[in-house]
Amino acid sequence: MGDFYAEKLVRKKTTGKDIMIKCLMAALTVIAVFSFFIMPFGIVIVFLAIGLDIFVFRSLDVEYEYQYINGDIDIDKIMHKERRKNIFSANIKDMELLAPSGNSQLNSYGDARVYDFTGGFGDGMVYEMIFIESGVKKRVLFEPDEHMVEGIWMQAPRKVIRK
């Protein structure tokens, strides 16, 4: 059997919460600039605020990368196209079910903890993977392409419901 590889990159939508955090950080920076004129060590506060702004703004610029290689699925979070962090790894052998979001067979896993790794734009097909690790149900939402779903189906056809 040959090796199977599929990957997809999904950009996360900027939410209202993200915009509110950015506005709050900008307002704090403006207040820090005004404190420079009042306090003698205000310049330190200004530099700390600017540094915090840079860190927060970069951490809110997020993309998710899905990789499927021969039964192993990895989901990485890429922040500002600079830092990468693996946030989910699993083997398809441990998967209970993969189905399009809203499928009736997912109803029995309603009490599972939800991990949302979708872009939030609503333009891609959202699938849900169900895993049970140490008695804890996990429901992973992501947006694979057809090639990735087909590869998972080839590995575990009884666990995959295609659209």
MODELLER restraints for C-alpha pairs under 7 A, 6 or more apart:
rsr = mdl.restraints
at = mdl.atoms
rsr.add(forms.Gaussian(group=physical.xy_distance, feature=features.Distance(at['CA:3:A'], at['CA:70:A']), mean=6.04, stdev=0.5))
rsr.add(forms.Gaussian(group=physical.xy_distance, feature=features.Distance(at['CA:4:A'], at['CA:69:A']), mean=5.70, stdev=0.5))
rsr.add(forms.Gaussian(group=physical.xy_distance, feature=features.Distance(at['CA:4:A'], at['CA:70:A']), mean=5.24, stdev=0.5))
rsr.add(forms.Gaussian(group=physical.xy_distance, feature=features.Distance(at['CA:4:A'], at['CA:151:A']), mean=6.82, stdev=0.5))
rsr.add(forms.Gaussian(group=physical.xy_distance, feature=features.Distance(at['CA:5:A'], at['CA:68:A']), mean=5.70, stdev=0.5))
rsr.add(forms.Gaussian(group=physical.xy_distance, feature=features.Distance(at['CA:5:A'], at['CA:69:A']), mean=4.66, stdev=0.5))
rsr.add(forms.Gaussian(group=physical.xy_distance, feature=features.Distance(at['CA:5:A'], at['CA:70:A']), mean=6.73, stdev=0.5))
rsr.add(forms.Gaussian(group=physical.xy_distance, feature=features.Distance(at['CA:6:A'], at['CA:67:A']), mean=5.84, stdev=0.5))
rsr.add(forms.Gaussian(group=physical.xy_distance, feature=features.Distance(at['CA:6:A'], at['CA:68:A']), mean=5.18, stdev=0.5))
rsr.add(forms.Gaussian(group=physical.xy_distance, feature=features.Distance(at['CA:6:A'], at['CA:69:A']), mean=6.66, stdev=0.5))
rsr.add(forms.Gaussian(group=physical.xy_distance, feature=features.Distance(at['CA:6:A'], at['CA:147:A']), mean=6.83, stdev=0.5))
rsr.add(forms.Gaussian(group=physical.xy_distance, feature=features.Distance(at['CA:6:A'], at['CA:148:A']), mean=5.44, stdev=0.5))
rsr.add(forms.Gaussian(group=physical.xy_distance, feature=features.Distance(at['CA:7:A'], at['CA:66:A']), mean=5.33, stdev=0.5))
rsr.add(forms.Gaussian(group=physical.xy_distance, feature=features.Distance(at['CA:7:A'], at['CA:67:A']), mean=4.38, stdev=0.5))
rsr.add(forms.Gaussian(group=physical.xy_distance, feature=features.Distance(at['CA:7:A'], at['CA:68:A']), mean=6.23, stdev=0.5))
rsr.add(forms.Gaussian(group=physical.xy_distance, feature=features.Distance(at['CA:8:A'], at['CA:65:A']), mean=5.68, stdev=0.5))
rsr.add(forms.Gaussian(group=physical.xy_distance, feature=features.Distance(at['CA:8:A'], at['CA:66:A']), mean=5.20, stdev=0.5))
rsr.add(forms.Gaussian(group=physical.xy_distance, feature=features.Distance(at['CA:8:A'], at['CA:67:A']), mean=6.75, stdev=0.5))
rsr.add(forms.Gaussian(group=physical.xy_distance, feature=features.Distance(at['CA:8:A'], at['CA:144:A']), mean=6.74, stdev=0.5))
rsr.add(forms.Gaussian(group=physical.xy_distance, feature=features.Distance(at['CA:9:A'], at['CA:63:A']), mean=6.84, stdev=0.5))
rsr.add(forms.Gaussian(group=physical.xy_distance, feature=features.Distance(at['CA:9:A'], at['CA:64:A']), mean=5.76, stdev=0.5))
rsr.add(forms.Gaussian(group=physical.xy_distance, feature=features.Distance(at['CA:9:A'], at['CA:65:A']), mean=4.42, stdev=0.5))
rsr.add(forms.Gaussian(group=physical.xy_distance, feature=features.Distance(at['CA:9:A'], at['CA:66:A']), mean=6.41, stdev=0.5))
rsr.add(forms.Gaussian(group=physical.xy_distance, feature=features.Distance(at['CA:10:A'], at['CA:63:A']), mean=5.56, stdev=0.5))
rsr.add(forms.Gaussian(group=physical.xy_distance, feature=features.Distance(at['CA:10:A'], at['CA:64:A']), mean=5.12, stdev=0.5))
rsr.add(forms.Gaussian(group=physical.xy_distance, feature=features.Distance(at['CA:10:A'], at['CA:65:A']), mean=6.29, stdev=0.5))
rsr.add(forms.Gaussian(group=physical.xy_distance, feature=features.Distance(at['CA:10:A'], at['CA:119:A']), mean=5.77, stdev=0.5))
rsr.add(forms.Gaussian(group=physical.xy_distance, feature=features.Distance(at['CA:11:A'], at['CA:62:A']), mean=6.39, stdev=0.5))
rsr.add(forms.Gaussian(group=physical.xy_distance, feature=features.Distance(at['CA:11:A'], at['CA:63:A']), mean=4.21, stdev=0.5))
rsr.add(forms.Gaussian(group=physical.xy_distance, feature=features.Distance(at['CA:11:A'], at['CA:64:A']), mean=6.26, stdev=0.5))
rsr.add(forms.Gaussian(group=physical.xy_distance, feature=features.Distance(at['CA:11:A'], at['CA:119:A']), mean=5.43, stdev=0.5))
rsr.add(forms.Gaussian(group=physical.xy_distance, feature=features.Distance(at['CA:12:A'], at['CA:62:A']), mean=5.56, stdev=0.5))
rsr.add(forms.Gaussian(group=physical.xy_distance, feature=features.Distance(at['CA:12:A'], at['CA:63:A']), mean=5.39, stdev=0.5))
rsr.add(forms.Gaussian(group=physical.xy_distance, feature=features.Distance(at['CA:12:A'], at['CA:118:A']), mean=6.88, stdev=0.5))
rsr.add(forms.Gaussian(group=physical.xy_distance, feature=features.Distance(at['CA:12:A'], at['CA:119:A']), mean=3.97, stdev=0.5))
rsr.add(forms.Gaussian(group=physical.xy_distance, feature=features.Distance(at['CA:12:A'], at['CA:120:A']), mean=6.27, stdev=0.5))
rsr.add(forms.Gaussian(group=physical.xy_distance, feature=features.Distance(at['CA:13:A'], at['CA:119:A']), mean=5.56, stdev=0.5))
rsr.add(forms.Gaussian(group=physical.xy_distance, feature=features.Distance(at['CA:13:A'], at['CA:120:A']), mean=5.50, stdev=0.5))
rsr.add(forms.Gaussian(group=physical.xy_distance, feature=features.Distance(at['CA:13:A'], at['CA:121:A']), mean=6.11, stdev=0.5))
rsr.add(forms.Gaussian(group=physical.xy_distance, feature=features.Distance(at['CA:18:A'], at['CA:60:A']), mean=6.71, stdev=0.5))
rsr.add(forms.Gaussian(group=physical.xy_distance, feature=features.Distance(at['CA:22:A'], at['CA:57:A']), mean=6.79, stdev=0.5))
rsr.add(forms.Gaussian(group=physical.xy_distance, feature=features.Distance(at['CA:25:A'], at['CA:53:A']), mean=6.06, stdev=0.5))
rsr.add(forms.Gaussian(group=physical.xy_distance, feature=features.Distance(at['CA:29:A'], at['CA:46:A']), mean=6.63, stdev=0.5))
rsr.add(forms.Gaussian(group=physical.xy_distance, feature=features.Distance(at['CA:29:A'], at['CA:49:A']), mean=5.34, stdev=0.5))
rsr.add(forms.Gaussian(group=physical.xy_distance, feature=features.Distance(at['CA:29:A'], at['CA:50:A']), mean=6.49, stdev=0.5))
rsr.add(forms.Gaussian(group=physical.xy_distance, feature=features.Distance(at['CA:32:A'], at['CA:45:A']), mean=5.93, stdev=0.5))
rsr.add(forms.Gaussian(group=physical.xy_distance, feature=features.Distance(at['CA:32:A'], at['CA:46:A']), mean=5.08, stdev=0.5))
rsr.add(forms.Gaussian(group=physical.xy_distance, feature=features.Distance(at['CA:32:A'], at['CA:49:A']), mean=6.87, stdev=0.5))
rsr.add(forms.Gaussian(group=physical.xy_distance, feature=features.Distance(at['CA:33:A'], at['CA:46:A']), mean=5.63, stdev=0.5))
rsr.add(forms.Gaussian(group=physical.xy_distance, feature=features.Distance(at['CA:35:A'], at['CA:42:A']), mean=5.44, stdev=0.5))
rsr.add(forms.Gaussian(group=physical.xy_distance, feature=features.Distance(at['CA:36:A'], at['CA:42:A']), mean=3.82, stdev=0.5))
rsr.add(forms.Gaussian(group=physical.xy_distance, feature=features.Distance(at['CA:36:A'], at['CA:43:A']), mean=5.40, stdev=0.5))
rsr.add(forms.Gaussian(group=physical.xy_distance, feature=features.Distance(at['CA:58:A'], at['CA:79:A']), mean=6.39, stdev=0.5))
rsr.add(forms.Gaussian(group=physical.xy_distance, feature=features.Distance(at['CA:58:A'], at['CA:80:A']), mean=5.14, stdev=0.5))
rsr.add(forms.Gaussian(group=physical.xy_distance, feature=features.Distance(at['CA:59:A'], at['CA:79:A']), mean=5.41, stdev=0.5))
rsr.add(forms.Gaussian(group=physical.xy_distance, feature=features.Distance(at['CA:59:A'], at['CA:80:A']), mean=6.56, stdev=0.5))
rsr.add(forms.Gaussian(group=physical.xy_distance, feature=features.Distance(at['CA:61:A'], at['CA:79:A']), mean=5.58, stdev=0.5))
rsr.add(forms.Gaussian(group=physical.xy_distance, feature=features.Distance(at['CA:61:A'], at['CA:80:A']), mean=4.98, stdev=0.5))
rsr.add(forms.Gaussian(group=physical.xy_distance, feature=features.Distance(at['CA:62:A'], at['CA:77:A']), mean=6.71, stdev=0.5))
rsr.add(forms.Gaussian(group=physical.xy_distance, feature=features.Distance(at['CA:62:A'], at['CA:78:A']), mean=5.64, stdev=0.5))
rsr.add(forms.Gaussian(group=physical.xy_distance, feature=features.Distance(at['CA:62:A'], at['CA:79:A']), mean=4.67, stdev=0.5))
rsr.add(forms.Gaussian(group=physical.xy_distance, feature=features.Distance(at['CA:62:A'], at['CA:80:A']), mean=6.17, stdev=0.5))
rsr.add(forms.Gaussian(group=physical.xy_distance, feature=features.Distance(at['CA:63:A'], at['CA:77:A']), mean=5.92, stdev=0.5))
rsr.add(forms.Gaussian(group=physical.xy_distance, feature=features.Distance(at['CA:63:A'], at['CA:78:A']), mean=5.06, stdev=0.5))
rsr.add(forms.Gaussian(group=physical.xy_distance, feature=features.Distance(at['CA:63:A'], at['CA:79:A']), mean=6.53, stdev=0.5))
rsr.add(forms.Gaussian(group=physical.xy_distance, feature=features.Distance(at['CA:64:A'], at['CA:75:A']), mean=6.70, stdev=0.5))
rsr.add(forms.Gaussian(group=physical.xy_distance, feature=features.Distance(at['CA:64:A'], at['CA:76:A']), mean=5.66, stdev=0.5))
rsr.add(forms.Gaussian(group=physical.xy_distance, feature=features.Distance(at['CA:64:A'], at['CA:77:A']), mean=4.79, stdev=0.5))
rsr.add(forms.Gaussian(group=physical.xy_distance, feature=features.Distance(at['CA:64:A'], at['CA:78:A']), mean=6.08, stdev=0.5))
rsr.add(forms.Gaussian(group=physical.xy_distance, feature=features.Distance(at['CA:64:A'], at['CA:117:A']), mean=6.72, stdev=0.5))
rsr.add(forms.Gaussian(group=physical.xy_distance, feature=features.Distance(at['CA:65:A'], at['CA:75:A']), mean=5.63, stdev=0.5))
rsr.add(forms.Gaussian(group=physical.xy_distance, feature=features.Distance(at['CA:65:A'], at['CA:76:A']), mean=5.15, stdev=0.5))
rsr.add(forms.Gaussian(group=physical.xy_distance, feature=features.Distance(at['CA:65:A'], at['CA:77:A']), mean=6.55, stdev=0.5))
rsr.add(forms.Gaussian(group=physical.xy_distance, feature=features.Distance(at['CA:66:A'], at['CA:74:A']), mean=5.93, stdev=0.5))
rsr.add(forms.Gaussian(group=physical.xy_distance, feature=features.Distance(at['CA:66:A'], at['CA:75:A']), mean=4.68, stdev=0.5))
rsr.add(forms.Gaussian(group=physical.xy_distance, feature=features.Distance(at['CA:66:A'], at['CA:76:A']), mean=6.65, stdev=0.5))
rsr.add(forms.Gaussian(group=physical.xy_distance, feature=features.Distance(at['CA:67:A'], at['CA:73:A']), mean=5.65, stdev=0.5))
rsr.add(forms.Gaussian(group=physical.xy_distance, feature=features.Distance(at['CA:67:A'], at['CA:74:A']), mean=5.19, stdev=0.5))
rsr.add(forms.Gaussian(group=physical.xy_distance, feature=features.Distance(at['CA:67:A'], at['CA:75:A']), mean=6.40, stdev=0.5))
rsr.add(forms.Gaussian(group=physical.xy_distance, feature=features.Distance(at['CA:68:A'], at['CA:74:A']), mean=6.50, stdev=0.5))
rsr.add(forms.Gaussian(group=physical.xy_distance, feature=features.Distance(at['CA:68:A'], at['CA:148:A']), mean=6.82, stdev=0.5))
rsr.add(forms.Gaussian(group=physical.xy_distance, feature=features.Distance(at['CA:71:A'], at['CA:91:A']), mean=5.62, stdev=0.5))
rsr.add(forms.Gaussian(group=physical.xy_distance, feature=features.Distance(at['CA:71:A'], at['CA:92:A']), mean=5.20, stdev=0.5))
rsr.add(forms.Gaussian(group=physical.xy_distance, feature=features.Distance(at['CA:71:A'], at['CA:152:A']), mean=6.96, stdev=0.5))
rsr.add(forms.Gaussian(group=physical.xy_distance, feature=features.Distance(at['CA:71:A'], at['CA:155:A']), mean=6.53, stdev=0.5))
rsr.add(forms.Gaussian(group=physical.xy_distance, feature=features.Distance(at['CA:72:A'], at['CA:90:A']), mean=5.85, stdev=0.5))
rsr.add(forms.Gaussian(group=physical.xy_distance, feature=features.Distance(at['CA:72:A'], at['CA:91:A']), mean=4.45, stdev=0.5))
rsr.add(forms.Gaussian(group=physical.xy_distance, feature=features.Distance(at['CA:72:A'], at['CA:92:A']), mean=6.18, stdev=0.5))
rsr.add(forms.Gaussian(group=physical.xy_distance, feature=features.Distance(at['CA:73:A'], at['CA:89:A']), mean=5.73, stdev=0.5))
rsr.add(forms.Gaussian(group=physical.xy_distance, feature=features.Distance(at['CA:73:A'], at['CA:90:A']), mean=5.51, stdev=0.5))
rsr.add(forms.Gaussian(group=physical.xy_distance, feature=features.Distance(at['CA:73:A'], at['CA:91:A']), mean=6.16, stdev=0.5))
rsr.add(forms.Gaussian(group=physical.xy_distance, feature=features.Distance(at['CA:74:A'], at['CA:88:A']), mean=5.68, stdev=0.5))
rsr.add(forms.Gaussian(group=physical.xy_distance, feature=features.Distance(at['CA:74:A'], at['CA:89:A']), mean=4.45, stdev=0.5))
rsr.add(forms.Gaussian(group=physical.xy_distance, feature=features.Distance(at['CA:74:A'], at['CA:90:A']), mean=6.69, stdev=0.5))
rsr.add(forms.Gaussian(group=physical.xy_distance, feature=features.Distance(at['CA:75:A'], at['CA:86:A']), mean=6.10, stdev=0.5))
rsr.add(forms.Gaussian(group=physical.xy_distance, feature=features.Distance(at['CA:75:A'], at['CA:87:A']), mean=5.91, stdev=0.5))
rsr.add(forms.Gaussian(group=physical.xy_distance, feature=features.Distance(at['CA:75:A'], at['CA:88:A']), mean=5.03, stdev=0.5))
rsr.add(forms.Gaussian(group=physical.xy_distance, feature=features.Distance(at['CA:75:A'], at['CA:89:A']), mean=6.42, stdev=0.5))
rsr.add(forms.Gaussian(group=physical.xy_distance, feature=features.Distance(at['CA:76:A'], at['CA:84:A']), mean=6.48, stdev=0.5))
rsr.add(forms.Gaussian(group=physical.xy_distance, feature=features.Distance(at['CA:76:A'], at['CA:85:A']), mean=5.46, stdev=0.5))
rsr.add(forms.Gaussian(group=physical.xy_distance, feature=features.Distance(at['CA:76:A'], at['CA:86:A']), mean=4.27, stdev=0.5))
rsr.add(forms.Gaussian(group=physical.xy_distance, feature=features.Distance(at['CA:76:A'], at['CA:87:A']), mean=5.50, stdev=0.5))
rsr.add(forms.Gaussian(group=physical.xy_distance, feature=features.Distance(at['CA:76:A'], at['CA:88:A']), mean=6.93, stdev=0.5))
rsr.add(forms.Gaussian(group=physical.xy_distance, feature=features.Distance(at['CA:77:A'], at['CA:84:A']), mean=5.71, stdev=0.5))
rsr.add(forms.Gaussian(group=physical.xy_distance, feature=features.Distance(at['CA:77:A'], at['CA:85:A']), mean=5.19, stdev=0.5))
rsr.add(forms.Gaussian(group=physical.xy_distance, feature=features.Distance(at['CA:77:A'], at['CA:86:A']), mean=6.24, stdev=0.5))
rsr.add(forms.Gaussian(group=physical.xy_distance, feature=features.Distance(at['CA:77:A'], at['CA:87:A']), mean=6.43, stdev=0.5))
rsr.add(forms.Gaussian(group=physical.xy_distance, feature=features.Distance(at['CA:78:A'], at['CA:84:A']), mean=4.48, stdev=0.5))
rsr.add(forms.Gaussian(group=physical.xy_distance, feature=features.Distance(at['CA:78:A'], at['CA:85:A']), mean=6.46, stdev=0.5))
rsr.add(forms.Gaussian(group=physical.xy_distance, feature=features.Distance(at['CA:94:A'], at['CA:131:A']), mean=6.36, stdev=0.5))
rsr.add(forms.Gaussian(group=physical.xy_distance, feature=features.Distance(at['CA:95:A'], at['CA:129:A']), mean=6.95, stdev=0.5))
rsr.add(forms.Gaussian(group=physical.xy_distance, feature=features.Distance(at['CA:95:A'], at['CA:130:A']), mean=5.93, stdev=0.5))
rsr.add(forms.Gaussian(group=physical.xy_distance, feature=features.Distance(at['CA:95:A'], at['CA:131:A']), mean=4.81, stdev=0.5))
rsr.add(forms.Gaussian(group=physical.xy_distance, feature=features.Distance(at['CA:96:A'], at['CA:130:A']), mean=5.33, stdev=0.5))
rsr.add(forms.Gaussian(group=physical.xy_distance, feature=features.Distance(at['CA:96:A'], at['CA:131:A']), mean=5.52, stdev=0.5))
rsr.add(forms.Gaussian(group=physical.xy_distance, feature=features.Distance(at['CA:96:A'], at['CA:159:A']), mean=6.26, stdev=0.5))
rsr.add(forms.Gaussian(group=physical.xy_distance, feature=features.Distance(at['CA:97:A'], at['CA:129:A']), mean=5.71, stdev=0.5))
rsr.add(forms.Gaussian(group=physical.xy_distance, feature=features.Distance(at['CA:97:A'], at['CA:130:A']), mean=5.19, stdev=0.5))
rsr.add(forms.Gaussian(group=physical.xy_distance, feature=features.Distance(at['CA:97:A'], at['CA:159:A']), mean=4.77, stdev=0.5))
rsr.add(forms.Gaussian(group=physical.xy_distance, feature=features.Distance(at['CA:97:A'], at['CA:160:A']), mean=5.95, stdev=0.5))
rsr.add(forms.Gaussian(group=physical.xy_distance, feature=features.Distance(at['CA:98:A'], at['CA:127:A']), mean=6.79, stdev=0.5))
rsr.add(forms.Gaussian(group=physical.xy_distance, feature=features.Distance(at['CA:98:A'], at['CA:128:A']), mean=5.62, stdev=0.5))
rsr.add(forms.Gaussian(group=physical.xy_distance, feature=features.Distance(at['CA:98:A'], at['CA:129:A']), mean=4.48, stdev=0.5))
rsr.add(forms.Gaussian(group=physical.xy_distance, feature=features.Distance(at['CA:98:A'], at['CA:130:A']), mean=6.51, stdev=0.5))
rsr.add(forms.Gaussian(group=physical.xy_distance, feature=features.Distance(at['CA:98:A'], at['CA:159:A']), mean=6.13, stdev=0.5))
rsr.add(forms.Gaussian(group=physical.xy_distance, feature=features.Distance(at['CA:98:A'], at['CA:160:A']), mean=4.74, stdev=0.5))
rsr.add(forms.Gaussian(group=physical.xy_distance, feature=features.Distance(at['CA:98:A'], at['CA:161:A']), mean=6.09, stdev=0.5))
rsr.add(forms.Gaussian(group=physical.xy_distance, feature=features.Distance(at['CA:99:A'], at['CA:127:A']), mean=5.52, stdev=0.5))
rsr.add(forms.Gaussian(group=physical.xy_distance, feature=features.Distance(at['CA:99:A'], at['CA:128:A']), mean=5.52, stdev=0.5))
rsr.add(forms.Gaussian(group=physical.xy_distance, feature=features.Distance(at['CA:99:A'], at['CA:129:A']), mean=6.79, stdev=0.5))
rsr.add(forms.Gaussian(group=physical.xy_distance, feature=features.Distance(at['CA:99:A'], at['CA:160:A']), mean=6.06, stdev=0.5))
rsr.add(forms.Gaussian(group=physical.xy_distance, feature=features.Distance(at['CA:99:A'], at['CA:161:A']), mean=4.77, stdev=0.5))
rsr.add(forms.Gaussian(group=physical.xy_distance, feature=features.Distance(at['CA:99:A'], at['CA:162:A']), mean=6.41, stdev=0.5))
rsr.add(forms.Gaussian(group=physical.xy_distance, feature=features.Distance(at['CA:100:A'], at['CA:126:A']), mean=6.00, stdev=0.5))
rsr.add(forms.Gaussian(group=physical.xy_distance, feature=features.Distance(at['CA:100:A'], at['CA:127:A']), mean=4.19, stdev=0.5))
rsr.add(forms.Gaussian(group=physical.xy_distance, feature=features.Distance(at['CA:100:A'], at['CA:128:A']), mean=6.05, stdev=0.5))
rsr.add(forms.Gaussian(group=physical.xy_distance, feature=features.Distance(at['CA:100:A'], at['CA:162:A']), mean=6.96, stdev=0.5))
rsr.add(forms.Gaussian(group=physical.xy_distance, feature=features.Distance(at['CA:100:A'], at['CA:163:A']), mean=6.37, stdev=0.5))
rsr.add(forms.Gaussian(group=physical.xy_distance, feature=features.Distance(at['CA:101:A'], at['CA:126:A']), mean=5.63, stdev=0.5))
rsr.add(forms.Gaussian(group=physical.xy_distance, feature=features.Distance(at['CA:101:A'], at['CA:127:A']), mean=5.05, stdev=0.5))
rsr.add(forms.Gaussian(group=physical.xy_distance, feature=features.Distance(at['CA:101:A'], at['CA:128:A']), mean=5.67, stdev=0.5))
rsr.add(forms.Gaussian(group=physical.xy_distance, feature=features.Distance(at['CA:112:A'], at['CA:137:A']), mean=4.66, stdev=0.5))
rsr.add(forms.Gaussian(group=physical.xy_distance, feature=features.Distance(at['CA:112:A'], at['CA:138:A']), mean=5.19, stdev=0.5))
rsr.add(forms.Gaussian(group=physical.xy_distance, feature=features.Distance(at['CA:112:A'], at['CA:139:A']), mean=5.74, stdev=0.5))
rsr.add(forms.Gaussian(group=physical.xy_distance, feature=features.Distance(at['CA:113:A'], at['CA:137:A']), mean=6.23, stdev=0.5))
rsr.add(forms.Gaussian(group=physical.xy_distance, feature=features.Distance(at['CA:113:A'], at['CA:138:A']), mean=4.94, stdev=0.5))
rsr.add(forms.Gaussian(group=physical.xy_distance, feature=features.Distance(at['CA:113:A'], at['CA:139:A']), mean=5.78, stdev=0.5))
rsr.add(forms.Gaussian(group=physical.xy_distance, feature=features.Distance(at['CA:114:A'], at['CA:138:A']), mean=6.15, stdev=0.5))
rsr.add(forms.Gaussian(group=physical.xy_distance, feature=features.Distance(at['CA:114:A'], at['CA:139:A']), mean=4.71, stdev=0.5))
rsr.add(forms.Gaussian(group=physical.xy_distance, feature=features.Distance(at['CA:114:A'], at['CA:140:A']), mean=5.99, stdev=0.5))
rsr.add(forms.Gaussian(group=physical.xy_distance, feature=features.Distance(at['CA:115:A'], at['CA:139:A']), mean=6.05, stdev=0.5))
rsr.add(forms.Gaussian(group=physical.xy_distance, feature=features.Distance(at['CA:115:A'], at['CA:140:A']), mean=4.79, stdev=0.5))
rsr.add(forms.Gaussian(group=physical.xy_distance, feature=features.Distance(at['CA:115:A'], at['CA:141:A']), mean=6.10, stdev=0.5))
rsr.add(forms.Gaussian(group=physical.xy_distance, feature=features.Distance(at['CA:116:A'], at['CA:140:A']), mean=6.11, stdev=0.5))
rsr.add(forms.Gaussian(group=physical.xy_distance, feature=features.Distance(at['CA:116:A'], at['CA:141:A']), mean=4.83, stdev=0.5))
rsr.add(forms.Gaussian(group=physical.xy_distance, feature=features.Distance(at['CA:116:A'], at['CA:142:A']), mean=6.70, stdev=0.5))
rsr.add(forms.Gaussian(group=physical.xy_distance, feature=features.Distance(at['CA:117:A'], at['CA:141:A']), mean=5.68, stdev=0.5))
rsr.add(forms.Gaussian(group=physical.xy_distance, feature=features.Distance(at['CA:117:A'], at['CA:142:A']), mean=5.09, stdev=0.5))
rsr.add(forms.Gaussian(group=physical.xy_distance, feature=features.Distance(at['CA:118:A'], at['CA:141:A']), mean=6.31, stdev=0.5))
rsr.add(forms.Gaussian(group=physical.xy_distance, feature=features.Distance(at['CA:118:A'], at['CA:142:A']), mean=4.81, stdev=0.5))
rsr.add(forms.Gaussian(group=physical.xy_distance, feature=features.Distance(at['CA:118:A'], at['CA:143:A']), mean=5.91, stdev=0.5))
rsr.add(forms.Gaussian(group=physical.xy_distance, feature=features.Distance(at['CA:124:A'], at['CA:143:A']), mean=6.06, stdev=0.5))
rsr.add(forms.Gaussian(group=physical.xy_distance, feature=features.Distance(at['CA:125:A'], at['CA:143:A']), mean=5.70, stdev=0.5))
rsr.add(forms.Gaussian(group=physical.xy_distance, feature=features.Distance(at['CA:126:A'], at['CA:141:A']), mean=6.61, stdev=0.5))
rsr.add(forms.Gaussian(group=physical.xy_distance, feature=features.Distance(at['CA:126:A'], at['CA:142:A']), mean=5.64, stdev=0.5))
rsr.add(forms.Gaussian(group=physical.xy_distance, feature=features.Distance(at['CA:126:A'], at['CA:143:A']), mean=4.67, stdev=0.5))
rsr.add(forms.Gaussian(group=physical.xy_distance, feature=features.Distance(at['CA:127:A'], at['CA:141:A']), mean=5.81, stdev=0.5))
rsr.add(forms.Gaussian(group=physical.xy_distance, feature=features.Distance(at['CA:127:A'], at['CA:142:A']), mean=5.61, stdev=0.5))
rsr.add(forms.Gaussian(group=physical.xy_distance, feature=features.Distance(at['CA:127:A'], at['CA:143:A']), mean=5.97, stdev=0.5))
rsr.add(forms.Gaussian(group=physical.xy_distance, feature=features.Distance(at['CA:128:A'], at['CA:139:A']), mean=6.35, stdev=0.5))
rsr.add(forms.Gaussian(group=physical.xy_distance, feature=features.Distance(at['CA:128:A'], at['CA:140:A']), mean=5.43, stdev=0.5))
rsr.add(forms.Gaussian(group=physical.xy_distance, feature=features.Distance(at['CA:128:A'], at['CA:141:A']), mean=4.62, stdev=0.5))
rsr.add(forms.Gaussian(group=physical.xy_distance, feature=features.Distance(at['CA:128:A'], at['CA:142:A']), mean=6.53, stdev=0.5))
rsr.add(forms.Gaussian(group=physical.xy_distance, feature=features.Distance(at['CA:129:A'], at['CA:139:A']), mean=5.70, stdev=0.5))
rsr.add(forms.Gaussian(group=physical.xy_distance, feature=features.Distance(at['CA:129:A'], at['CA:140:A']), mean=5.02, stdev=0.5))
rsr.add(forms.Gaussian(group=physical.xy_distance, feature=features.Distance(at['CA:129:A'], at['CA:141:A']), mean=6.59, stdev=0.5))
rsr.add(forms.Gaussian(group=physical.xy_distance, feature=features.Distance(at['CA:130:A'], at['CA:138:A']), mean=5.67, stdev=0.5))
rsr.add(forms.Gaussian(group=physical.xy_distance, feature=features.Distance(at['CA:130:A'], at['CA:139:A']), mean=4.76, stdev=0.5))
rsr.add(forms.Gaussian(group=physical.xy_distance, feature=features.Distance(at['CA:130:A'], at['CA:140:A']), mean=6.44, stdev=0.5))
rsr.add(forms.Gaussian(group=physical.xy_distance, feature=features.Distance(at['CA:131:A'], at['CA:137:A']), mean=5.83, stdev=0.5))
rsr.add(forms.Gaussian(group=physical.xy_distance, feature=features.Distance(at['CA:131:A'], at['CA:138:A']), mean=5.08, stdev=0.5))
rsr.add(forms.Gaussian(group=physical.xy_distance, feature=features.Distance(at['CA:131:A'], at['CA:139:A']), mean=6.59, stdev=0.5))
rsr.add(forms.Gaussian(group=physical.xy_distance, feature=features.Distance(at['CA:132:A'], at['CA:138:A']), mean=6.05, stdev=0.5))
rsr.add(forms.Gaussian(group=physical.xy_distance, feature=features.Distance(at['CA:153:A'], at['CA:160:A']), mean=5.59, stdev=0.5))
